[in-house]
Amino acid sequence: MNEITLNEFKEIFKFVLNNNRKLEDEGKRPITIAAEGSCGVGKTQSVEQVANELGMTFVKVNLAELEETSDLVGFPLKEYEIKLEDTTKWVPSDLLHLYTCNPDVEFTGNSRMGYATPAWLPREENPNGCIIALDDYSRANQLFIQATMELINTGKYISWQLPKYTSVVLTTNPDDGSYAVTGLDDAQKSRFCSFNIKFSIDNFAEWAESYGMDSRAINFAIYYASELFDPSHPNHLNTINPRSYTTFTNIISGIKDWSKPESLALILNISKGCFHDPNNVVGSLFTSFIANKLDKLVTPEDMLMKKWDTVKEDIEKCVYEKEDYHPEIAAVLNTRLLNYSVNYLKDGNKADVVCNRLLDLIDNSNSSTDRHLFSEDLIFSIIKTIVAKFPAKTNKLLLNPAVRKKIL
């Protein structure tokens, strides 16, 4: 199965949205996108993020929660055709009395069954467009799926239509036996472009940093990414996914000191309720996490903002145990520093703070006297990402010969 990460999906999705405007201007139907992936991986949330970034109206309709098809397509009503000033229109029966006294109105005698505009449909058009996310598409019954096909094919349903520049997105779980979903036939699948979304710890860590997840919980997720989120890992539980993990961390974020015995006991019990794991895998990992003092790692804010001489010692204490270097901890800190720096720059802060700290790390990696904190590869992975995302702000980095040689 060909899979892509959420960040890759978002880039494709943005392109499709832009192309859909072009198609609609040419009188063609926009392309519908389907995002398939395991529960909690972030499909719907990423769609909403794109809508917010592009200033588009975002509407989510959870098809699995609807009971009547009228909740999706509107309630049926009788409509009558009239002519007024060379214009033909359909009028609902309950509004017909507004036209009966107008001598300029001609009743054609034609009638039809129409549908009232559903409550979820935006009443005002957004010049930037609209995204309709039909969530849990494959959990809906066949009537909802048929109605959805009509919207995809025509952009309307009998007597109402989607706003201009509207793109429809379907989100669903895979039909692999793990979820109660309805399999789609080839004819249905041919009506939209489908992408299989896979979990990426890098994407999750990036999101968690911007979300404001407890710093200790982000460290835990990165450090034990395979055990928590990789289905192929022997200790992985299906009940552990990004959504359930976020719920768990939101609960325990109120515990100030995780290392206290009473706090750890409380965390272990909370994990049982969140993950329904008789073996309490997460609890066991937490015990090891606390025993190794990984909840005390230097924060990314301190790594970026503290004076170099101070933070250098803080990082050194984390990645070295006497003379033994721990590359796995260095990798966690590297990821944290990268994501925090990206958010720092996105917020409009001056790039000098980030550039100077990265240059400090380069000097450290080239030093013949100081113990090296991060490998050269780790440092330049940060620099490449920062330069790619903020080229206009990071010229200072490219003035460094070592950086220029690596990047260019």
C-alpha positions as CSV (number, residue, x, y, z in Angstrom):
1,M,0.0,0.0,0.0
2,N,1.3,3.4,-1.0
3,E,1.2,5.7,2.0
4,I,2.0,9.4,2.6
5,T,2.5,11.4,5.8
6,L,0.1,14.2,6.9
7,N,2.5,16.9,5.9
8,E,2.8,15.3,2.4
9,F,-1.0,15.1,2.2
10,K,-1.4,18.7,3.2
11,E,0.9,19.9,0.4
12,I,-1.0,17.8,-2.2
13,F,-4.3,19.0,-0.7
14,K,-3.3,22.6,-1.1
15,F,-2.3,22.1,-4.7
16,V,-5.7,20.3,-5.4
17,L,-7.6,23.2,-3.8
18,N,-5.9,25.7,-6.0
19,N,-6.4,23.6,-9.0
20,N,-10.1,23.1,-8.2
21,R,-10.6,26.9,-8.5
22,K,-9.1,26.7,-11.9
23,L,-11.4,23.8,-12.9
24,E,-14.5,25.5,-11.6
25,D,-13.6,28.7,-13.5
26,E,-13.4,26.5,-16.6
27,G,-16.9,25.0,-15.9
28,K,-15.5,21.7,-14.7
29,R,-16.3,19.9,-11.4
30,P,-13.7,20.2,-8.6
31,I,-11.9,17.1,-7.6
32,T,-13.0,15.4,-4.4
33,I,-10.2,14.1,-2.1
34,A,-10.5,11.1,0.3
35,A,-8.1,10.8,3.2
36,E,-7.9,7.3,4.6
37,G,-6.0,6.4,7.8
38,S,-6.1,4.9,11.2
39,C,-8.2,6.6,13.9
40,G,-6.6,9.7,15.6
41,V,-3.9,10.1,13.0
42,G,-5.0,13.7,12.3
43,K,-6.9,13.5,9.0
44,T,-9.7,15.9,9.8
45,Q,-7.6,18.2,11.8
46,S,-5.1,18.6,9.0
47,V,-7.9,19.4,6.6
48,E,-9.1,22.1,9.0
49,Q,-5.6,23.5,9.4
50,V,-5.3,23.9,5.6
51,A,-8.7,25.7,5.6
52,N,-7.5,28.1,8.3
53,E,-4.2,28.7,6.5
54,L,-6.0,29.6,3.3
55,G,-8.8,31.6,4.8
56,M,-11.4,29.1,3.6
57,T,-14.7,28.3,5.3
58,F,-14.5,24.9,7.0
59,V,-17.6,22.7,7.6
60,K,-17.4,19.3,9.1
61,V,-20.3,16.8,8.8
62,N,-19.9,13.5,10.7
63,L,-21.9,11.1,8.5
64,A,-21.7,8.3,11.1
65,E,-23.6,10.5,13.6
66,L,-26.5,11.3,11.2
67,E,-29.7,9.3,11.6
68,E,-31.9,10.7,8.8
69,T,-30.8,11.4,5.2
70,S,-32.6,14.8,5.6
71,D,-29.9,15.8,8.1
72,L,-27.5,15.7,5.1
73,V,-29.6,16.7,2.1
74,G,-32.3,18.8,3.8
75,F,-36.0,18.1,4.4
76,P,-38.2,17.3,1.3
77,L,-40.6,20.0,0.2
78,K,-43.0,20.6,-2.7
79,E,-41.8,23.3,-5.2
80,Y,-43.7,25.1,-8.0
81,E,-42.2,26.7,-11.1
82,I,-43.0,30.4,-11.8
83,K,-41.9,32.9,-14.4
84,L,-41.1,36.5,-13.4
85,E,-39.6,39.0,-15.7
86,D,-38.3,36.4,-18.1
87,T,-36.7,34.4,-15.2
88,T,-37.8,30.9,-14.2
89,K,-37.5,29.8,-10.6
90,W,-38.7,27.2,-8.2
91,V,-40.7,28.4,-5.2
92,P,-41.3,26.2,-2.1
93,S,-45.0,25.7,-1.4
94,D,-44.9,27.5,2.0
95,L,-43.6,30.6,0.2
96,L,-46.0,30.5,-2.8
97,H,-48.5,33.0,-1.2
98,L,-45.9,35.7,-1.6
99,Y,-46.3,35.5,-5.4
100,T,-50.0,34.8,-5.8
101,C,-51.0,38.5,-5.7
102,N,-48.3,39.6,-8.1
103,P,-49.9,40.0,-11.6
104,D,-46.4,39.8,-13.2
105,V,-45.9,36.2,-12.0
106,E,-46.8,33.4,-14.3
107,F,-47.4,29.9,-12.9
108,T,-46.2,27.3,-15.4
109,G,-48.1,24.4,-13.7
110,N,-44.9,22.5,-13.2
111,S,-44.0,21.1,-9.8
112,R,-41.4,18.9,-8.2
113,M,-40.1,17.5,-5.0
114,G,-37.2,19.6,-3.8
115,Y,-35.1,19.8,-0.6
116,A,-34.7,22.6,1.9
117,T,-31.1,23.9,2.3
118,P,-29.5,21.8,5.1
119,A,-28.5,23.5,8.3
120,W,-24.8,22.7,7.9
121,L,-24.5,24.4,4.5
122,P,-22.9,27.9,4.7
123,R,-25.3,30.7,3.8
124,E,-22.7,33.2,2.7
125,E,-20.0,32.6,0.1
126,N,-16.4,33.0,1.0
127,P,-14.3,34.4,-1.9
128,N,-11.4,32.1,-0.7
129,G,-13.7,29.1,-1.0
130,C,-15.1,26.4,1.3
131,I,-14.1,23.0,2.4
132,I,-16.8,20.4,3.3
133,A,-15.3,17.6,5.3
134,L,-17.6,14.5,5.3
135,D,-16.2,12.6,8.3
136,D,-16.4,8.9,8.8
137,Y,-17.7,8.5,5.2
138,S,-17.4,4.7,5.0
139,R,-19.2,4.3,8.4
140,A,-22.4,5.8,6.9
141,N,-25.2,3.7,5.5
142,Q,-25.7,3.3,1.7
143,L,-28.3,6.1,1.5
144,F,-25.8,8.7,2.8
145,I,-23.1,7.3,0.5
146,Q,-25.5,7.7,-2.5
147,A,-26.4,11.3,-1.5
148,T,-22.7,12.0,-1.2
149,M,-22.0,10.7,-4.7
150,E,-24.6,13.2,-6.0
151,L,-22.8,16.1,-4.3
152,I,-19.5,14.9,-5.7
153,N,-20.8,14.5,-9.2
154,T,-22.9,17.6,-9.6
155,G,-22.1,20.0,-6.7
156,K,-25.8,20.2,-5.9
157,Y,-28.7,18.2,-4.6
158,I,-31.9,18.7,-6.5
159,S,-32.9,22.2,-5.4
160,W,-29.8,23.5,-3.6
161,Q,-26.1,23.6,-4.5
162,L,-22.7,24.0,-2.8
163,P,-21.2,27.5,-2.6
164,K,-18.8,28.6,-5.3
165,Y,-15.2,27.2,-4.9
166,T,-16.3,24.4,-2.6
167,S,-14.1,21.3,-2.4
168,V,-15.4,18.1,-0.7
169,V,-13.1,16.0,1.4
170,L,-14.0,12.5,2.6
171,T,-12.3,11.0,5.7
172,T,-12.4,7.4,6.5
173,N,-10.7,4.5,8.3
174,P,-9.2,1.6,6.3
175,D,-11.2,-1.4,5.4
176,D,-8.7,-3.9,6.9
177,G,-10.9,-5.6,9.5
178,S,-10.0,-3.3,12.3
179,Y,-12.9,-0.9,11.8
180,A,-16.6,-1.2,11.3
181,V,-16.6,0.4,7.8
182,T,-18.4,-0.2,4.6
183,G,-16.2,-1.3,1.7
184,L,-16.5,0.8,-1.4
185,D,-16.6,-0.6,-4.9
186,D,-14.4,0.5,-7.8
187,A,-17.2,2.6,-9.3
188,Q,-17.5,4.7,-6.1
189,K,-13.7,5.0,-5.7
190,S,-13.3,6.2,-9.3
191,R,-15.3,9.4,-8.3
192,F,-12.6,10.8,-6.0
193,C,-8.8,10.8,-5.5
194,S,-7.9,8.8,-2.4
195,F,-4.7,9.0,-0.3
196,N,-3.6,6.6,2.5
197,I,-2.3,8.5,5.5
198,K,0.4,7.0,7.7
199,F,1.5,8.2,11.1
200,S,4.8,10.1,11.3
201,I,6.3,10.9,14.7
202,D,8.0,13.9,13.1
203,N,4.7,15.3,12.0
204,F,3.1,14.5,15.4
205,A,6.0,16.1,17.3
206,E,5.7,19.2,15.1
207,W,1.9,19.4,15.8
208,A,2.4,18.7,19.5
209,E,4.8,21.7,19.8
210,S,2.4,24.1,18.2
211,Y,-0.6,22.6,20.2
212,G,1.2,23.3,23.4
213,M,1.3,19.7,24.7
214,D,3.1,19.1,27.9
215,S,6.8,19.3,27.2
216,R,7.5,16.1,29.1
217,A,4.8,14.3,27.1
218,I,6.3,15.3,23.8
219,N,9.7,13.9,25.0
220,F,8.0,10.6,25.9
221,A,6.2,10.3,22.6
222,I,9.4,10.9,20.6
223,Y,11.5,8.6,22.8
224,Y,9.1,5.7,22.7
225,A,7.6,6.4,19.2
226,S,7.9,2.8,18.0
227,E,6.3,1.2,21.1
228,L,3.5,3.7,21.1
229,F,2.6,4.3,17.5
230,D,4.1,1.5,15.3
231,P,1.6,-1.3,14.7
232,S,4.4,-3.7,13.8
233,H,6.1,-3.3,17.2
234,P,5.5,-6.4,19.4
235,N,4.2,-4.4,22.3
236,H,2.0,-2.0,20.4
237,L,-1.7,-1.7,21.3
238,N,-4.4,-0.7,18.9
239,T,-5.9,1.5,21.6
240,I,-2.8,3.7,21.6
241,N,-3.0,6.3,18.8
242,P,-2.3,10.0,18.6
243,R,-5.8,10.9,19.7
244,S,-5.9,8.7,22.8
245,Y,-2.3,9.7,23.6
246,T,-3.2,13.4,23.5
247,T,-6.2,12.7,25.8
248,F,-3.9,10.9,28.2
249,T,-1.3,13.7,28.2
250,N,-3.9,16.4,28.7
251,I,-5.0,14.6,31.9
252,I,-1.6,14.0,33.4
253,S,-0.3,17.5,32.4
254,G,-1.9,18.8,35.7
255,I,0.6,16.7,37.7
256,K,3.5,19.0,38.5
257,D,6.2,16.4,39.4
258,W,5.9,13.1,37.6
259,S,8.8,11.6,39.5
260,K,7.1,11.5,42.9
261,P,6.0,7.9,43.8
262,E,2.4,9.0,44.4
263,S,2.4,10.9,41.0
264,L,3.8,7.9,39.1
265,A,1.2,5.6,40.7
266,L,-1.6,8.0,39.6
267,I,-0.2,8.2,36.1
268,L,-0.1,4.4,35.8
269,N,-3.7,4.1,36.9
270,I,-4.8,6.9,34.4
271,S,-3.0,5.1,31.6
272,K,-5.1,1.9,32.3
273,G,-8.3,4.0,31.8
274,C,-7.1,5.7,28.7
275,F,-5.6,2.7,26.8
276,H,-7.5,-0.3,28.3
277,D,-4.3,-2.3,28.5
278,P,-4.3,-5.2,30.9
279,N,-0.5,-5.3,30.7
280,N,-0.2,-1.6,31.1
281,V,2.5,-1.2,28.5
282,V,2.4,2.6,28.7
283,G,2.7,2.5,32.5
284,S,5.8,0.3,32.2
285,L,7.3,2.7,29.7
286,F,6.6,5.6,32.0
287,T,8.3,3.9,34.9
288,S,11.4,3.6,32.8
289,F,11.1,7.1,31.5
290,I,11.0,8.5,35.0
291,A,13.7,6.2,36.3
292,N,16.0,7.6,33.6
293,K,15.0,11.2,34.4
294,L,13.8,11.8,30.9
295,D,11.0,14.0,32.3
296,K,13.8,16.4,33.4
297,L,15.3,17.1,30.0
298,V,16.1,20.7,29.1
299,T,13.2,22.4,27.4
300,P,13.4,23.7,23.8
301,E,12.7,27.2,25.0
302,D,15.8,27.1,27.3
303,M,17.9,25.6,24.5
304,L,17.0,28.5,22.2
305,M,16.7,31.4,24.7
306,K,19.2,30.8,27.5
307,K,22.8,32.1,27.4
308,W,25.0,29.6,25.5
309,D,27.4,28.9,28.4
310,T,24.4,27.9,30.6
311,V,22.4,25.9,28.2
312,K,25.5,24.1,26.9
313,E,26.0,22.6,30.4
314,D,22.2,21.7,30.6
315,I,22.3,19.9,27.2
316,E,25.6,18.1,28.2
317,K,24.0,16.8,31.4
318,C,21.2,15.3,29.3
319,V,23.1,13.6,26.5
320,Y,26.1,12.4,28.6
321,E,26.2,10.0,31.5
322,K,29.8,10.3,32.7
323,E,31.7,9.5,29.4
324,D,28.8,7.7,27.7
325,Y,27.0,9.6,25.0
326,H,23.3,9.0,24.4
327,P,22.4,9.7,20.8
328,E,18.8,8.8,21.3
329,I,18.4,11.6,23.8
330,A,20.3,14.0,21.5
331,A,17.8,13.1,18.7
332,V,14.8,13.9,21.0
333,L,16.4,17.3,21.9
334,N,17.2,18.0,18.3
335,T,13.6,17.4,17.2
336,R,12.3,19.6,20.1
337,L,14.7,22.5,19.2
338,L,13.8,22.3,15.5
339,N,10.0,22.4,16.1
340,Y,10.2,25.1,18.7
341,S,12.4,27.2,16.4
342,V,9.9,26.9,13.6
343,N,7.1,28.0,15.8
344,Y,9.2,30.9,17.1
345,L,9.9,32.1,13.6
346,K,6.3,31.6,12.5
347,D,5.2,33.9,15.3
348,G,7.2,36.7,13.7
349,N,10.1,36.8,16.1
350,K,13.6,37.8,14.9
351,A,15.6,35.1,13.2
352,D,18.9,36.2,14.8
353,V,18.0,34.3,18.0
354,V,17.6,31.0,16.0
355,C,20.6,31.7,13.7
356,N,22.9,32.5,16.6
357,R,22.0,29.4,18.5
358,L,22.5,27.1,15.5
359,L,25.9,28.7,14.9
360,D,26.7,28.1,18.6
361,L,25.9,24.4,18.0
362,I,28.1,24.3,14.8
363,D,31.0,25.8,16.7
364,N,30.5,23.2,19.4
365,S,30.5,20.4,16.9
366,N,33.8,21.7,15.4
367,S,35.4,22.3,18.8
368,S,38.5,20.3,19.7
369,T,38.1,20.9,23.5
370,D,34.3,20.9,24.2
371,R,32.3,17.7,24.3
372,H,30.1,17.6,21.3
373,L,26.4,17.9,22.1
374,F,24.7,17.1,18.7
375,S,26.2,15.3,15.8
376,E,26.8,17.4,12.6
377,D,24.0,15.5,10.8
378,L,21.5,16.5,13.5
379,I,22.5,20.1,13.5
380,F,22.4,20.4,9.7
381,S,19.0,18.6,9.6
382,I,17.7,21.6,11.7
383,I,19.4,24.1,9.5
384,K,18.2,22.6,6.2
385,T,14.6,22.7,7.5
386,I,14.9,26.3,8.8
387,V,16.5,27.6,5.6
388,A,13.8,25.9,3.5
389,K,10.9,27.3,5.5
390,F,12.3,30.8,6.1
391,P,14.8,31.6,3.3
392,A,14.4,35.3,3.6
393,K,15.1,35.3,7.4
394,T,18.1,32.9,7.5
395,N,20.7,34.6,5.3
396,K,23.0,34.8,8.3
397,L,23.3,31.1,8.4
398,L,24.4,30.9,4.8
399,L,27.2,33.3,5.4
400,N,28.8,30.6,7.5
401,P,31.3,28.7,5.3
402,A,30.5,25.3,7.0
403,V,26.7,25.8,6.5
404,R,27.1,27.1,3.0
405,K,29.2,24.0,2.1
406,K,26.6,21.6,3.5
407,I,23.5,23.4,2.2
408,L,24.6,24.5,-1.2
